[in-house]
Amino acid sequence: LEGHRSLVQSVALSRDGQRLASGSYDNTIKIWDSTSGQCLETLEGTPQWPSEYVLGSGR
């Protein structure tokens, strides 16, 4: 997984294993497809150094 401009601080995997979220010191959280490694979404302007988050099922 490449795309953050700084070190990744934390990673979370969705319960179904389909999505991965990575939080970085660049104040972004990226949502990834865990199979393809493709970045699906970038959340910018997140609190400095996001360290805890939860991935919902999307339902």
PDB file of N, CA, C and O in Angstrom:
ATOM      1  N   LEU A   1       0.846  -1.176   0.000  1.00  0.00           N
ATOM      2  CA  LEU A   1       0.000   0.000   0.000  1.00  0.00           C
ATOM      3  C   LEU A   1       0.887   1.232   0.000  1.00  0.00           C
ATOM      4  O   LEU A   1       1.661   1.454   0.931  1.00  0.00           O
ATOM      5  N   GLU A   2       0.770   2.014  -1.028  1.00  0.00           N
ATOM      6  CA  GLU A   2       1.542   3.246  -1.124  1.00  0.00           C
ATOM      7  C   GLU A   2       0.594   4.408  -1.336  1.00  0.00           C
ATOM      8  O   GLU A   2      -0.430   4.268  -2.005  1.00  0.00           O
ATOM      9  N   GLY A   3       0.933   5.554  -0.768  1.00  0.00           N
ATOM     10  CA  GLY A   3       0.085   6.707  -0.998  1.00  0.00           C
ATOM     11  C   GLY A   3       0.156   7.767   0.073  1.00  0.00           C
ATOM     12  O   GLY A   3      -0.096   8.939  -0.204  1.00  0.00           O
ATOM     13  N   HIS A   4       0.495   7.385   1.294  1.00  0.00           N
ATOM     14  CA  HIS A   4       0.630   8.387   2.348  1.00  0.00           C
ATOM     15  C   HIS A   4       1.912   9.185   2.132  1.00  0.00           C
ATOM     16  O   HIS A   4       2.890   8.666   1.593  1.00  0.00           O
ATOM     17  N   ARG A   5       1.904  10.443   2.554  1.00  0.00           N
ATOM     18  CA  ARG A   5       3.074  11.306   2.423  1.00  0.00           C
ATOM     19  C   ARG A   5       3.975  11.257   3.657  1.00  0.00           C
ATOM     20  O   ARG A   5       5.021  11.905   3.695  1.00  0.00           O
ATOM     21  N   SER A   6       3.564  10.489   4.660  1.00  0.00           N
ATOM     22  CA  SER A   6       4.346  10.369   5.884  1.00  0.00           C
ATOM     23  C   SER A   6       4.168   8.953   6.427  1.00  0.00           C
ATOM     24  O   SER A   6       3.512   8.121   5.800  1.00  0.00           O
ATOM     25  N   LEU A   7       4.741   8.686   7.574  1.00  0.00           N
ATOM     26  CA  LEU A   7       4.665   7.361   8.175  1.00  0.00           C
ATOM     27  C   LEU A   7       3.234   6.982   8.537  1.00  0.00           C
ATOM     28  O   LEU A   7       2.446   7.829   8.958  1.00  0.00           O
ATOM     29  N   VAL A   8       2.908   5.719   8.371  1.00  0.00           N
ATOM     30  CA  VAL A   8       1.611   5.188   8.791  1.00  0.00           C
ATOM     31  C   VAL A   8       1.709   4.838  10.267  1.00  0.00           C
ATOM     32  O   VAL A   8       2.633   4.149  10.700  1.00  0.00           O
ATOM     33  N   GLN A   9       0.734   5.328  11.035  1.00  0.00           N
ATOM     34  CA  GLN A   9       0.744   5.112  12.478  1.00  0.00           C
ATOM     35  C   GLN A   9      -0.133   3.937  12.884  1.00  0.00           C
ATOM     36  O   GLN A   9       0.187   3.223  13.835  1.00  0.00           O
ATOM     37  N   SER A  10      -1.241   3.731  12.167  1.00  0.00           N
ATOM     38  CA  SER A  10      -2.177   2.695  12.587  1.00  0.00           C
ATOM     39  C   SER A  10      -2.914   2.125  11.388  1.00  0.00           C
ATOM     40  O   SER A  10      -3.055   2.769  10.348  1.00  0.00           O
ATOM     41  N   VAL A  11      -3.382   0.889  11.567  1.00  0.00           N
ATOM     42  CA  VAL A  11      -4.100   0.176  10.510  1.00  0.00           C
ATOM     43  C   VAL A  11      -5.266  -0.567  11.153  1.00  0.00           C
ATOM     44  O   VAL A  11      -5.141  -1.112  12.249  1.00  0.00           O
ATOM     45  N   ALA A  12      -6.406  -0.583  10.455  1.00  0.00           N
ATOM     46  CA  ALA A  12      -7.569  -1.345  10.922  1.00  0.00           C
ATOM     47  C   ALA A  12      -8.136  -2.134   9.746  1.00  0.00           C
ATOM     48  O   ALA A  12      -8.182  -1.636   8.621  1.00  0.00           O
ATOM     49  N   LEU A  13      -8.561  -3.347  10.006  1.00  0.00           N
ATOM     50  CA  LEU A  13      -9.157  -4.209   8.997  1.00  0.00           C
ATOM     51  C   LEU A  13     -10.642  -4.353   9.297  1.00  0.00           C
ATOM     52  O   LEU A  13     -11.037  -4.546  10.447  1.00  0.00           O
ATOM     53  N   SER A  14     -11.466  -4.257   8.245  1.00  0.00           N
ATOM     54  CA  SER A  14     -12.908  -4.414   8.447  1.00  0.00           C
ATOM     55  C   SER A  14     -13.209  -5.841   8.895  1.00  0.00           C
ATOM     56  O   SER A  14     -12.420  -6.758   8.664  1.00  0.00           O
ATOM     57  N   ARG A  15     -14.341  -6.011   9.528  1.00  0.00           N
ATOM     58  CA  ARG A  15     -14.722  -7.318  10.062  1.00  0.00           C
ATOM     59  C   ARG A  15     -14.788  -8.384   8.971  1.00  0.00           C
ATOM     60  O   ARG A  15     -14.437  -9.541   9.205  1.00  0.00           O
ATOM     61  N   ASP A  16     -15.243  -7.989   7.768  1.00  0.00           N
ATOM     62  CA  ASP A  16     -15.343  -8.956   6.673  1.00  0.00           C
ATOM     63  C   ASP A  16     -14.036  -9.120   5.898  1.00  0.00           C
ATOM     64  O   ASP A  16     -13.955  -9.947   4.989  1.00  0.00           O
ATOM     65  N   GLY A  17     -13.017  -8.342   6.249  1.00  0.00           N
ATOM     66  CA  GLY A  17     -11.718  -8.464   5.611  1.00  0.00           C
ATOM     67  C   GLY A  17     -11.602  -7.811   4.248  1.00  0.00           C
ATOM     68  O   GLY A  17     -10.573  -7.939   3.586  1.00  0.00           O
ATOM     69  N   GLN A  18     -12.646  -7.112   3.819  1.00  0.00           N
ATOM     70  CA  GLN A  18     -12.652  -6.517   2.482  1.00  0.00           C
ATOM     71  C   GLN A  18     -11.987  -5.152   2.411  1.00  0.00           C
ATOM     72  O   GLN A  18     -11.491  -4.765   1.353  1.00  0.00           O
ATOM     73  N   ARG A  19     -11.967  -4.417   3.513  1.00  0.00           N
ATOM     74  CA  ARG A  19     -11.435  -3.051   3.533  1.00  0.00           C
ATOM     75  C   ARG A  19     -10.386  -2.911   4.623  1.00  0.00           C
ATOM     76  O   ARG A  19     -10.430  -3.575   5.658  1.00  0.00           O
ATOM     77  N   LEU A  20      -9.448  -2.026   4.350  1.00  0.00           N
ATOM     78  CA  LEU A  20      -8.382  -1.724   5.291  1.00  0.00           C
ATOM     79  C   LEU A  20      -8.309  -0.215   5.409  1.00  0.00           C
ATOM     80  O   LEU A  20      -8.419   0.488   4.405  1.00  0.00           O
ATOM     81  N   ALA A  21      -8.127   0.290   6.604  1.00  0.00           N
ATOM     82  CA  ALA A  21      -7.955   1.732   6.810  1.00  0.00           C
ATOM     83  C   ALA A  21      -6.570   1.957   7.393  1.00  0.00           C
ATOM     84  O   ALA A  21      -6.136   1.239   8.294  1.00  0.00           O
ATOM     85  N   SER A  22      -5.879   2.967   6.865  1.00  0.00           N
ATOM     86  CA  SER A  22      -4.556   3.306   7.394  1.00  0.00           C
ATOM     87  C   SER A  22      -4.545   4.775   7.778  1.00  0.00           C
ATOM     88  O   SER A  22      -4.959   5.635   7.000  1.00  0.00           O
ATOM     89  N   GLY A  23      -4.070   5.053   8.974  1.00  0.00           N
ATOM     90  CA  GLY A  23      -3.960   6.425   9.468  1.00  0.00           C
ATOM     91  C   GLY A  23      -2.505   6.842   9.486  1.00  0.00           C
ATOM     92  O   GLY A  23      -1.638   6.082   9.917  1.00  0.00           O
ATOM     93  N   SER A  24      -2.236   8.055   9.014  1.00  0.00           N
ATOM     94  CA  SER A  24      -0.857   8.498   8.852  1.00  0.00           C
ATOM     95  C   SER A  24      -0.584   9.806   9.576  1.00  0.00           C
ATOM     96  O   SER A  24      -1.498  10.564   9.903  1.00  0.00           O
ATOM     97  N   TYR A  25       0.697  10.049   9.817  1.00  0.00           N
ATOM     98  CA  TYR A  25       1.137  11.317  10.383  1.00  0.00           C
ATOM     99  C   TYR A  25       0.921  12.474   9.404  1.00  0.00           C
ATOM    100  O   TYR A  25       1.123  13.629   9.777  1.00  0.00           O
ATOM    101  N   ASP A  26       0.516  12.192   8.163  1.00  0.00           N
ATOM    102  CA  ASP A  26       0.197  13.273   7.217  1.00  0.00           C
ATOM    103  C   ASP A  26      -1.239  13.778   7.396  1.00  0.00           C
ATOM    104  O   ASP A  26      -1.745  14.533   6.564  1.00  0.00           O
ATOM    105  N   ASN A  27      -1.891  13.357   8.487  1.00  0.00           N
ATOM    106  CA  ASN A  27      -3.269  13.765   8.839  1.00  0.00           C
ATOM    107  C   ASN A  27      -4.301  13.288   7.828  1.00  0.00           C
ATOM    108  O   ASN A  27      -5.277  13.984   7.550  1.00  0.00           O
ATOM    109  N   THR A  28      -4.081  12.099   7.280  1.00  0.00           N
ATOM    110  CA  THR A  28      -5.068  11.490   6.403  1.00  0.00           C
ATOM    111  C   THR A  28      -5.355  10.072   6.876  1.00  0.00           C
ATOM    112  O   THR A  28      -4.537   9.430   7.535  1.00  0.00           O
ATOM    113  N   ILE A  29      -6.545   9.609   6.515  1.00  0.00           N
ATOM    114  CA  ILE A  29      -6.909   8.207   6.656  1.00  0.00           C
ATOM    115  C   ILE A  29      -7.249   7.735   5.256  1.00  0.00           C
ATOM    116  O   ILE A  29      -8.029   8.375   4.551  1.00  0.00           O
ATOM    117  N   LYS A  30      -6.671   6.627   4.857  1.00  0.00           N
ATOM    118  CA  LYS A  30      -6.960   6.067   3.542  1.00  0.00           C
ATOM    119  C   LYS A  30      -7.707   4.751   3.724  1.00  0.00           C
ATOM    120  O   LYS A  30      -7.379   3.936   4.587  1.00  0.00           O
ATOM    121  N   ILE A  31      -8.728   4.572   2.878  1.00  0.00           N
ATOM    122  CA  ILE A  31      -9.505   3.336   2.867  1.00  0.00           C
ATOM    123  C   ILE A  31      -9.070   2.552   1.632  1.00  0.00           C
ATOM    124  O   ILE A  31      -9.067   3.081   0.521  1.00  0.00           O
ATOM    125  N   TRP A  32      -8.709   1.307   1.831  1.00  0.00           N
ATOM    126  CA  TRP A  32      -8.151   0.474   0.776  1.00  0.00           C
ATOM    127  C   TRP A  32      -9.008  -0.763   0.541  1.00  0.00           C
ATOM    128  O   TRP A  32      -9.670  -1.251   1.457  1.00  0.00           O
ATOM    129  N   ASP A  33      -8.992  -1.261  -0.677  1.00  0.00           N
ATOM    130  CA  ASP A  33      -9.520  -2.582  -0.981  1.00  0.00           C
ATOM    131  C   ASP A  33      -8.423  -3.557  -0.569  1.00  0.00           C
ATOM    132  O   ASP A  33      -7.317  -3.498  -1.107  1.00  0.00           O
ATOM    133  N   SER A  34      -8.703  -4.441   0.363  1.00  0.00           N
ATOM    134  CA  SER A  34      -7.649  -5.301   0.903  1.00  0.00           C
ATOM    135  C   SER A  34      -7.188  -6.372  -0.084  1.00  0.00           C
ATOM    136  O   SER A  34      -6.110  -6.941   0.087  1.00  0.00           O
ATOM    137  N   THR A  35      -7.982  -6.650  -1.104  1.00  0.00           N
ATOM    138  CA  THR A  35      -7.584  -7.643  -2.097  1.00  0.00           C
ATOM    139  C   THR A  35      -6.688  -7.045  -3.170  1.00  0.00           C
ATOM    140  O   THR A  35      -5.623  -7.583  -3.475  1.00  0.00           O
ATOM    141  N   SER A  36      -7.129  -5.927  -3.741  1.00  0.00           N
ATOM    142  CA  SER A  36      -6.382  -5.324  -4.853  1.00  0.00           C
ATOM    143  C   SER A  36      -5.304  -4.347  -4.397  1.00  0.00           C
ATOM    144  O   SER A  36      -4.361  -4.079  -5.140  1.00  0.00           O
ATOM    145  N   GLY A  37      -5.433  -3.810  -3.178  1.00  0.00           N
ATOM    146  CA  GLY A  37      -4.503  -2.793  -2.705  1.00  0.00           C
ATOM    147  C   GLY A  37      -4.809  -1.409  -3.233  1.00  0.00           C
ATOM    148  O   GLY A  37      -4.034  -0.478  -3.014  1.00  0.00           O
ATOM    149  N   GLN A  38      -5.937  -1.255  -3.933  1.00  0.00           N
ATOM    150  CA  GLN A  38      -6.330   0.041  -4.497  1.00  0.00           C
ATOM    151  C   GLN A  38      -6.888   0.954  -3.408  1.00  0.00           C
ATOM    152  O   GLN A  38      -7.686   0.526  -2.574  1.00  0.00           O
ATOM    153  N   CYS A  39      -6.458   2.218  -3.426  1.00  0.00           N
ATOM    154  CA  CYS A  39      -7.000   3.207  -2.498  1.00  0.00           C
ATOM    155  C   CYS A  39      -8.388   3.613  -2.981  1.00  0.00           C
ATOM    156  O   CYS A  39      -8.543   4.071  -4.113  1.00  0.00           O
ATOM    157  N   LEU A  40      -9.390   3.448  -2.135  1.00  0.00           N
ATOM    158  CA  LEU A  40     -10.770   3.750  -2.492  1.00  0.00           C
ATOM    159  C   LEU A  40     -11.178   5.156  -2.095  1.00  0.00           C
ATOM    160  O   LEU A  40     -12.015   5.777  -2.750  1.00  0.00           O
ATOM    161  N   GLU A  41     -10.582   5.659  -1.015  1.00  0.00           N
ATOM    162  CA  GLU A  41     -10.962   6.984  -0.515  1.00  0.00           C
ATOM    163  C   GLU A  41      -9.865   7.515   0.395  1.00  0.00           C
ATOM    164  O   GLU A  41      -9.204   6.757   1.104  1.00  0.00           O
ATOM    165  N   THR A  42      -9.684   8.835   0.362  1.00  0.00           N
ATOM    166  CA  THR A  42      -8.750   9.500   1.266  1.00  0.00           C
ATOM    167  C   THR A  42      -9.509  10.539   2.066  1.00  0.00           C
ATOM    168  O   THR A  42     -10.141  11.427   1.492  1.00  0.00           O
ATOM    169  N   LEU A  43      -9.456  10.440   3.374  1.00  0.00           N
ATOM    170  CA  LEU A  43     -10.080  11.406   4.270  1.00  0.00           C
ATOM    171  C   LEU A  43      -8.987  12.356   4.733  1.00  0.00           C
ATOM    172  O   LEU A  43      -8.036  11.940   5.395  1.00  0.00           O
ATOM    173  N   GLU A  44      -9.121  13.623   4.388  1.00  0.00           N
ATOM    174  CA  GLU A  44      -8.093  14.607   4.727  1.00  0.00           C
ATOM    175  C   GLU A  44      -8.565  15.505   5.855  1.00  0.00           C
ATOM    176  O   GLU A  44      -9.762  15.617   6.119  1.00  0.00           O
ATOM    177  N   GLY A  45      -7.615  16.140   6.512  1.00  0.00           N
ATOM    178  CA  GLY A  45      -7.949  17.054   7.600  1.00  0.00           C
ATOM    179  C   GLY A  45      -8.404  16.331   8.843  1.00  0.00           C
ATOM    180  O   GLY A  45      -9.138  16.887   9.660  1.00  0.00           O
ATOM    181  N   THR A  46      -7.974  15.096   8.991  1.00  0.00           N
ATOM    182  CA  THR A  46      -8.335  14.330  10.180  1.00  0.00           C
ATOM    183  C   THR A  46      -7.546  14.853  11.375  1.00  0.00           C
ATOM    184  O   THR A  46      -6.537  15.537  11.201  1.00  0.00           O
ATOM    185  N   PRO A  47      -7.993  14.539  12.576  1.00  0.00           N
ATOM    186  CA  PRO A  47      -7.236  14.974  13.756  1.00  0.00           C
ATOM    187  C   PRO A  47      -5.787  14.504  13.646  1.00  0.00           C
ATOM    188  O   PRO A  47      -5.499  13.462  13.057  1.00  0.00           O
ATOM    189  N   GLN A  48      -4.904  15.277  14.213  1.00  0.00           N
ATOM    190  CA  GLN A  48      -3.494  14.928  14.128  1.00  0.00           C
ATOM    191  C   GLN A  48      -3.261  13.532  14.674  1.00  0.00           C
ATOM    192  O   GLN A  48      -3.708  13.198  15.772  1.00  0.00           O
ATOM    193  N   TRP A  49      -2.572  12.735  13.915  1.00  0.00           N
ATOM    194  CA  TRP A  49      -2.185  11.385  14.275  1.00  0.00           C
ATOM    195  C   TRP A  49      -3.367  10.507  14.685  1.00  0.00           C
ATOM    196  O   TRP A  49      -3.469  10.100  15.842  1.00  0.00           O
ATOM    197  N   PRO A  50      -4.255  10.217  13.741  1.00  0.00           N
ATOM    198  CA  PRO A  50      -5.377   9.332  14.084  1.00  0.00           C
ATOM    199  C   PRO A  50      -4.847   7.987  14.559  1.00  0.00           C
ATOM    200  O   PRO A  50      -3.999   7.380  13.905  1.00  0.00           O
ATOM    201  N   SER A  51      -5.347   7.528  15.691  1.00  0.00           N
ATOM    202  CA  SER A  51      -4.831   6.273  16.234  1.00  0.00           C
ATOM    203  C   SER A  51      -5.907   5.222  16.457  1.00  0.00           C
ATOM    204  O   SER A  51      -5.592   4.042  16.610  1.00  0.00           O
ATOM    205  N   GLU A  52      -7.173   5.631  16.478  1.00  0.00           N
ATOM    206  CA  GLU A  52      -8.246   4.663  16.683  1.00  0.00           C
ATOM    207  C   GLU A  52      -9.406   4.991  15.771  1.00  0.00           C
ATOM    208  O   GLU A  52      -9.833   6.143  15.690  1.00  0.00           O
ATOM    209  N   TYR A  53      -9.917   3.985  15.082  1.00  0.00           N
ATOM    210  CA  TYR A  53     -11.095   4.156  14.253  1.00  0.00           C
ATOM    211  C   TYR A  53     -11.713   2.794  14.011  1.00  0.00           C
ATOM    212  O   TYR A  53     -11.080   1.762  14.233  1.00  0.00           O
ATOM    213  N   VAL A  54     -12.955   2.802  13.553  1.00  0.00           N
ATOM    214  CA  VAL A  54     -13.701   1.575  13.332  1.00  0.00           C
ATOM    215  C   VAL A  54     -14.241   1.598  11.916  1.00  0.00           C
ATOM    216  O   VAL A  54     -14.739   2.625  11.454  1.00  0.00           O
ATOM    217  N   LEU A  55     -14.148   0.481  11.229  1.00  0.00           N
ATOM    218  CA  LEU A  55     -14.720   0.348   9.894  1.00  0.00           C
ATOM    219  C   LEU A  55     -16.064  -0.344  10.024  1.00  0.00           C
ATOM    220  O   LEU A  55     -16.147  -1.461  10.535  1.00  0.00           O
ATOM    221  N   GLY A  56     -17.115   0.317   9.561  1.00  0.00           N
ATOM    222  CA  GLY A  56     -18.439  -0.281   9.585  1.00  0.00           C
ATOM    223  C   GLY A  56     -18.635  -1.216   8.412  1.00  0.00           C
ATOM    224  O   GLY A  56     -17.784  -1.310   7.527  1.00  0.00           O
ATOM    225  N   SER A  57     -19.754  -1.901   8.410  1.00  0.00           N
ATOM    226  CA  SER A  57     -20.038  -2.866   7.346  1.00  0.00           C
ATOM    227  C   SER A  57     -20.523  -2.191   6.074  1.00  0.00           C
ATOM    228  O   SER A  57     -20.589  -2.837   5.028  1.00  0.00           O
ATOM    229  N   GLY A  58     -20.864  -0.907   6.133  1.00  0.00           N
ATOM    230  CA  GLY A  58     -21.346  -0.207   4.948  1.00  0.00           C
ATOM    231  C   GLY A  58     -22.813  -0.429   4.683  1.00  0.00           C
ATOM    232  O   GLY A  58     -23.316  -0.059   3.622  1.00  0.00           O
ATOM    233  N   ARG A  59     -23.506  -1.023   5.627  1.00  0.00           N
ATOM    234  CA  ARG A  59     -24.935  -1.292   5.444  1.00  0.00           C
ATOM    235  C   ARG A  59     -25.765  -0.199   6.036  1.00  0.00           C
ATOM    236  O   ARG A  59     -26.994  -0.256   5.975  1.00  0.00           O
TER     237      ARG A  59
END
